[in-house]
Amino acid sequence: MHRRMTNLEREIDEIISEEYNIKKDLKKIKEELVDKTPEHFSQQDILRAFIGAMFLAFSVAFSGNILNIANKIPTVHLYLVTLFIIIILTAEIYYIGYSRGVDKQKRKFGQFCIKRLIVFYLTAFIVSFMIVYTFGIIYLVNNGTEFFKLVLIVSGPASIGASISDLLKKY
């Protein structure tokens, strides 16, 4: 009788262990498929941002009118472009990532947003600089100011491309 009780207790322990694993797996599936809880920002996200930025930066950098825009755009409009891009990126980070977060009390929006915002915009700026310099577009502008304007203008769409990777990862 005692031996039968031990076997029964062992079977109950196995069932409890299986139940725990099933609950843990269901919670993970729910978070990934239903809740789409944002993951921690990693090096893979930076690589995805780089590729996304390249995709859109290429299409903008080689458009015919971009040089005319860089030559004629007033400085005030450059500030507006930068502000507009930061607003778009912040909205994307909030609605795609942060609004799906599970515990907003532990992780404030500023903590969640700042790293992503800096990485997306910095990546876009670096990619824009690389494309404009590497493909010789730098030789089509008259001076360093126009070069900077060109890089800044191309970095706008490139930053959206960088953030698209974060968006696509969720769906």
Contacts in CASP RR format, 6 or more apart in sequence:
PFRMAT RR
TARGET T0000
AUTHOR 0000-0000-0000
METHOD contacts of the structure
MODEL  1
MHRRMTNLEREIDEIISEEYNIKKDLKKIKEELVDKTPEHFSQQDILRAF
IGAMFLAFSVAFSGNILNIANKIPTVHLYLVTLFIIIILTAEIYYIGYSR
GVDKQKRKFGQFCIKRLIVFYLTAFIVSFMIVYTFGIIYLVNNGTEFFKL
VLIVSGPASIGASISDLLKKY
31 37 0 8 1.000
31 102 0 8 1.000
35 100 0 8 1.000
35 101 0 8 1.000
35 102 0 8 1.000
36 100 0 8 1.000
36 170 0 8 1.000
36 171 0 8 1.000
37 100 0 8 1.000
37 101 0 8 1.000
37 102 0 8 1.000
38 97 0 8 1.000
38 98 0 8 1.000
38 100 0 8 1.000
38 101 0 8 1.000
38 112 0 8 1.000
38 170 0 8 1.000
41 115 0 8 1.000
41 116 0 8 1.000
41 119 0 8 1.000
45 119 0 8 1.000
45 165 0 8 1.000
45 166 0 8 1.000
45 169 0 8 1.000
46 119 0 8 1.000
46 123 0 8 1.000
48 165 0 8 1.000
48 166 0 8 1.000
48 169 0 8 1.000
49 119 0 8 1.000
49 120 0 8 1.000
49 123 0 8 1.000
49 161 0 8 1.000
49 162 0 8 1.000
49 163 0 8 1.000
49 165 0 8 1.000
49 166 0 8 1.000
50 123 0 8 1.000
50 127 0 8 1.000
50 162 0 8 1.000
51 165 0 8 1.000
52 158 0 8 1.000
52 161 0 8 1.000
52 162 0 8 1.000
52 164 0 8 1.000
52 165 0 8 1.000
53 120 0 8 1.000
53 123 0 8 1.000
53 124 0 8 1.000
53 127 0 8 1.000
53 128 0 8 1.000
53 158 0 8 1.000
53 159 0 8 1.000
53 161 0 8 1.000
53 162 0 8 1.000
54 127 0 8 1.000
54 131 0 8 1.000
54 158 0 8 1.000
55 161 0 8 1.000
56 157 0 8 1.000
56 158 0 8 1.000
56 160 0 8 1.000
56 161 0 8 1.000
56 164 0 8 1.000
57 124 0 8 1.000
57 127 0 8 1.000
57 128 0 8 1.000
57 131 0 8 1.000
57 154 0 8 1.000
57 155 0 8 1.000
57 157 0 8 1.000
57 158 0 8 1.000
58 131 0 8 1.000
59 157 0 8 1.000
60 66 0 8 1.000
60 153 0 8 1.000
60 154 0 8 1.000
60 156 0 8 1.000
60 157 0 8 1.000
60 158 0 8 1.000
61 128 0 8 1.000
61 131 0 8 1.000
61 132 0 8 1.000
61 135 0 8 1.000
61 137 0 8 1.000
61 154 0 8 1.000
62 135 0 8 1.000
66 150 0 8 1.000
66 153 0 8 1.000
66 154 0 8 1.000
67 137 0 8 1.000
67 140 0 8 1.000
67 141 0 8 1.000
67 150 0 8 1.000
69 153 0 8 1.000
70 141 0 8 1.000
70 146 0 8 1.000
70 149 0 8 1.000
70 150 0 8 1.000
70 153 0 8 1.000
71 141 0 8 1.000
71 142 0 8 1.000
71 146 0 8 1.000
71 149 0 8 1.000
73 149 0 8 1.000
73 153 0 8 1.000
78 149 0 8 1.000
78 152 0 8 1.000
78 153 0 8 1.000
81 152 0 8 1.000
81 153 0 8 1.000
81 156 0 8 1.000
82 152 0 8 1.000
85 121 0 8 1.000
85 155 0 8 1.000
85 156 0 8 1.000
85 159 0 8 1.000
85 160 0 8 1.000
86 117 0 8 1.000
86 121 0 8 1.000
88 159 0 8 1.000
88 160 0 8 1.000
89 116 0 8 1.000
89 117 0 8 1.000
89 120 0 8 1.000
89 121 0 8 1.000
89 159 0 8 1.000
89 160 0 8 1.000
89 163 0 8 1.000
90 113 0 8 1.000
90 117 0 8 1.000
92 163 0 8 1.000
92 166 0 8 1.000
92 167 0 8 1.000
93 112 0 8 1.000
93 113 0 8 1.000
93 116 0 8 1.000
93 117 0 8 1.000
93 163 0 8 1.000
93 166 0 8 1.000
94 109 0 8 1.000
94 113 0 8 1.000
96 166 0 8 1.000
96 167 0 8 1.000
96 170 0 8 1.000
97 112 0 8 1.000
97 166 0 8 1.000
97 170 0 8 1.000
98 104 0 8 1.000
98 109 0 8 1.000
98 112 0 8 1.000
98 113 0 8 1.000
100 170 0 8 1.000
101 107 0 8 1.000
116 163 0 8 1.000
116 166 0 8 1.000
119 162 0 8 1.000
120 159 0 8 1.000
120 162 0 8 1.000
120 163 0 8 1.000
120 166 0 8 1.000
121 155 0 8 1.000
121 159 0 8 1.000
121 162 0 8 1.000
123 158 0 8 1.000
123 159 0 8 1.000
123 162 0 8 1.000
124 155 0 8 1.000
124 156 0 8 1.000
124 158 0 8 1.000
124 159 0 8 1.000
124 161 0 8 1.000
124 162 0 8 1.000
125 151 0 8 1.000
125 152 0 8 1.000
125 155 0 8 1.000
125 158 0 8 1.000
125 159 0 8 1.000
127 155 0 8 1.000
127 158 0 8 1.000
127 162 0 8 1.000
128 151 0 8 1.000
128 152 0 8 1.000
128 154 0 8 1.000
128 155 0 8 1.000
128 156 0 8 1.000
128 158 0 8 1.000
129 151 0 8 1.000
131 137 0 8 1.000
131 154 0 8 1.000
132 138 0 8 1.000
132 147 0 8 1.000
132 150 0 8 1.000
132 151 0 8 1.000
132 154 0 8 1.000
137 150 0 8 1.000
138 147 0 8 1.000
141 147 0 8 1.000
141 150 0 8 1.000
END
